[in-house]
Amino acid sequence: MKTGFTVRQTTEADYSTVYNLIQIAFLTAEHRDGNEQDYAVGLRNSDKYIPELDLVAEFGGKLIGHIMFTKTYVTKPDGSKYDTLLVAPLSVLLEYRSHGVGSALMKEGFRIAESLGYGSAFLIGDPNYYQRFGYRLSHLFGINHESFPVEYVMAKEITADSLDGISGLISM
């Protein structure tokens, strides 16, 4: 069991290491498109970026995991928007998986997100993995995506009942 890792905010000096970490971590992912690291860079360089929610896990001076929560929204049937978060990507190096790294990154992200006033988060991912963090299929809340399959679009209420009365299309 590898313990003693820390979770901290990503710094600019970490960017190239994080890019490589994401690329390497997704080589062994069951579902990938090969561009996850470029997607993360695009989010970081957009107006959706929240520096406080760009996190790394570090063990013995080595970056072993990364998560990023960025701004997104649900377009409600009346055209108004509900501000929320998108989690993408979550990456943990293969040799550090099943040691709580992903859980620690997700939980710290939730803690910070709540402190910043965000009540919910969405992602595209494997329900068998993400249910452990309280994610549920978003269509159960009446929230869908235009093109992603409903069985992979997931939502998490960071604060209780934050998605009550919210329905529509999630932007990802």
Steps between C-alpha positions, in 0.01 A plus 500: 500500500642834394408769751633839584401678180375857515241686295571858404412762241674463165761767430618630164827312556297175509327549163737297281522219757120494531468487120723189493327349805158526332635354176666205678205434734254483211712249307356234732147642519217282374338799326722768347537707189873573532448875529416529870822690576427753225141534621634587848732765350207648308292521816789655692534768231128579491271726699361181659822444698496522881861489632390392848340189347802383299655249741788253506593212728870482585696214653869527581538805276333324204161599357286185501148633438305797369142629490343813359155646566400776255194720452210377295123535508166332448271676252154473650183468287427873541846586358650609830826349619590318819871534582675177591833320461649253254754246628746417224736332506574291809837329451702270725816321391442125473738400779319733745144390424296328772687696769245777555665759274194553278275512806719756673509721190122479455422567867735800517342631181154470656618680814645791302206512257254529787709776660485688167122469492456217249229249586545235232740339255463299180725262310512240228619172646453145615208482744658201675793720604338839559200378703736464799523882508123548493465553125173387344389484140408858411181402316358398839506874580345584161836618363640362175769571244431542130737227383667307784327170592275532804671208675824702536376854577509533877410764758595554863323723748789645700249675723177320581214553257699743284347349185140506624290671236788508250447331163625553148819448301848492652776675306825302489 
